[in-house]
Amino acid sequence: MPKSFDTVVTRLLAFTAKRKTMRITAATGVAALFVAIGAVATGALPGVAGPLTLKSETASISDAPQVRAASERARSRVAGGRLSAPISTLPAVTKAMSDGTFYAVVENAVQIAGEGRLAERFAKLSPKALDRERLCLAQAIYFEARSEGAKGKLAVAEVVLTRVADKRYPSTICAVVFQGSHLKTGCQFSWTCDGIKDTPGEKDAWKKSQNLAAYVMLDVQWEEVTGKATHYHADYVSPYWAPTLNETTTVGKHIFYRWVNRHAPQES
């Protein structure tokens, strides 16, 4: 009886130990499975190249949903209005983009750039001077091209910036935009001397103009649309000076020109 009892006890202990080993093995397998799944999921996340590695945004984005996704990823990397890990290249607009994609790219770039990604010519401005320059450019874009498409607005911004870089014009955006505004017939942009109060009345167009003004002052290389034009006029008028310049292109309802070769803009 004792011998049989000992045998039963021995077998029972062996069976219990075996079950314990099986549970440990199963638990280890499940844990390994979760680790594997986590690794695969991490590798499949857009914008992630391995653990804790952020993928750089592309220089050109052609699909609005992708732009919005990039914006969300970028926002997660912004701390206090500045990037904790700035991307190497800001998204650039192109001629082929639809207006919706164009504006999405502009907004995305402005959001992720902060104040630390300004173009060199604006990098040393005080915050107050920078805000003033942005306002002047936004006003020029709005009052000259608020009814134009995205490329039409960009074209006006390009003309202003090309003049700023030309030694024959004032060296700041505000001075270029309001040059001659104190004269009834000497202003460079008609809205600056027409006697009408300059108050933007179209909220959406004004917001787009503000974003675009901020965008073109960043350290970003977009695809230009005017061919370094310094002049333009509406397609329903024929100013006396048009024949003296080289026509570069037509964007929307505006025809653009630049100085003839011997008078090409001089970069300051």
Rosetta blueprint (number, residue, H / E / L):
1 M L
2 P H
3 K H
4 S H
5 F H
6 D H
7 T H
8 V H
9 V H
10 T H
11 R H
12 L H
13 L H
14 A H
15 F H
16 T H
17 A H
18 K H
19 R H
20 K H
21 T H
22 M H
23 R H
24 I H
25 T H
26 A H
27 A H
28 T H
29 G H
30 V H
31 A H
32 A H
33 L H
34 F H
35 V H
36 A H
37 I H
38 G H
39 A H
40 V H
41 A H
42 T H
43 G H
44 A H
45 L L
46 P L
47 G L
48 V E
49 A L
50 G L
51 P L
52 L L
53 T L
54 L E
55 K L
56 S L
57 E L
58 T L
59 A L
60 S E
61 I L
62 S L
63 D L
64 A H
65 P H
66 Q H
67 V H
68 R H
69 A H
70 A H
71 S H
72 E H
73 R H
74 A H
75 R H
76 S L
77 R L
78 V E
79 A E
80 G L
81 G L
82 R E
83 L E
84 S L
85 A L
86 P L
87 I L
88 S L
89 T L
90 L L
91 P L
92 A E
93 V L
94 T L
95 K L
96 A L
97 M L
98 S L
99 D H
100 G H
101 T H
102 F H
103 Y H
104 A H
105 V H
106 V H
107 E H
108 N H
109 A H
110 V H
111 Q H
112 I H
113 A H
114 G L
115 E L
116 G L
117 R L
118 L E
119 A L
120 E H
121 R H
122 F H
123 A L
124 K L
125 L L
126 S L
127 P H
128 K H
129 A H
130 L H
131 D H
132 R H
133 E H
134 R H
135 L H
136 C H
137 L H
138 A H
139 Q H
140 A H
141 I H
142 Y H
143 F H
144 E H
145 A H
146 R L
147 S L
148 E L
149 G L
150 A H
151 K H
152 G H
153 K H
154 L H
155 A H
156 V H
157 A H
158 E H
159 V H
160 V H
161 L H
162 T H
163 R H
164 V H
165 A H
166 D E
167 K L
168 R L
169 Y L
170 P L
171 S L
172 T L
173 I H
174 C H
175 A H
176 V H
177 V H
178 F L
179 Q L
180 G L
181 S L
182 H L
183 L L
184 K L
185 T L
186 G L
187 C L
188 Q L
189 F L
190 S H
191 W H
192 T H
193 C L
194 D L
195 G L
196 I L
197 K L
198 D L
199 T L
200 P L
201 G L
202 E L
203 K H
204 D H
205 A H
206 W H
207 K H
208 K H
209 S H
210 Q H
211 N H
212 L H
213 A H
214 A H
215 Y H
216 V H
217 M L
218 L E
219 D L
220 V L
221 Q L
222 W L
223 E L
224 E L
225 V L
226 T L
227 G L
228 K L
229 A L
230 T L
231 H E
232 Y E
233 H E
234 A E
235 D L
236 Y L
237 V L
238 S L
239 P L
240 Y L
241 W L
242 A H
243 P H
244 T H
245 L L
246 N E
247 E E
248 T E
249 T E
250 T E
251 V E
252 G L
253 K L
254 H E
255 I E
256 F E
257 Y E
258 R E
259 W L
260 V L
261 N H
262 R H
263 H H
264 A L
265 P L
266 Q L
267 E E
268 S L
